[in-house]
Amino acid sequence: MLVDEFLQKTDSELYALLGSSLLGETIGAAPSDPDRPRRFGREWFNGQLGALRTRICGHERLKGVAGTSVSDRAIDAHLLFEILGDFGGNPANTALIAVLAARIGVGTLCSGYTSQHDG
């Protein structure tokens, strides 16, 4: 599965891949600033954290999980990939985002999150 391709990569590699995809660049194309895709990917991801929390933390499949930080990150990444659907514009970006979010940890990501639907 797509997520498995990214599980062994470093955060920097994931951000670079995400940034390159979002910028429409090819890795190894020797841009004038070789660190630009990684920085862009990280900044874009961090800018999406609010939207990610909304999409992830209130999801029915994560009820009861969001309060914990102990879980298997690979399983979390696969679950997040399914939950995120088209977030990121294409399946590869969604997989990258799912792995990065899983590394933060569902418990950490959703800490203090309250859904409008919780009552």
Residue pairs with C-beta under 8 A, 6 or more apart in sequence:
1 78
1 81
2 81
2 91
2 92
2 95
3 74
3 77
3 78
3 81
3 95
3 98
3 99
4 74
5 95
6 14
6 17
6 77
6 95
6 96
6 99
7 73
7 74
7 77
7 99
9 17
9 99
11 100
11 103
12 38
14 41
14 96
14 99
14 100
15 37
15 38
15 39
15 41
15 42
15 45
15 100
16 27
16 37
16 38
16 41
17 27
17 37
17 41
17 92
17 96
18 37
18 41
18 44
18 45
18 88
18 93
18 96
18 97
18 100
19 25
19 36
19 37
19 38
19 39
19 40
19 41
19 42
19 44
20 26
20 27
20 37
20 41
21 90
21 92
21 93
21 96
22 40
22 41
22 44
22 89
22 93
23 36
23 37
23 40
25 31
25 37
27 37
31 37
41 96
45 97
45 100
48 87
48 97
49 109
51 87
52 84
52 87
52 97
52 101
52 109
53 109
53 110
53 113
55 83
55 84
55 87
56 62
56 80
56 83
56 84
56 101
56 106
56 109
56 110
57 66
57 106
57 109
57 110
57 113
57 115
58 113
58 115
58 117
58 118
59 83
61 79
61 82
61 83
62 79
62 83
62 106
62 110
65 71
65 106
65 107
66 106
66 107
66 110
66 113
67 107
67 110
68 106
68 107
69 105
69 106
69 107
69 108
70 107
71 105
71 106
71 107
73 102
73 103
73 105
74 102
76 101
76 102
76 105
76 106
77 95
77 98
77 99
77 101
77 102
78 98
80 97
80 98
80 101
80 102
80 106
81 94
81 95
81 98
84 94
84 97
84 98
84 101
85 94
86 94
87 93
87 94
87 97
88 94
88 96
88 97
101 109
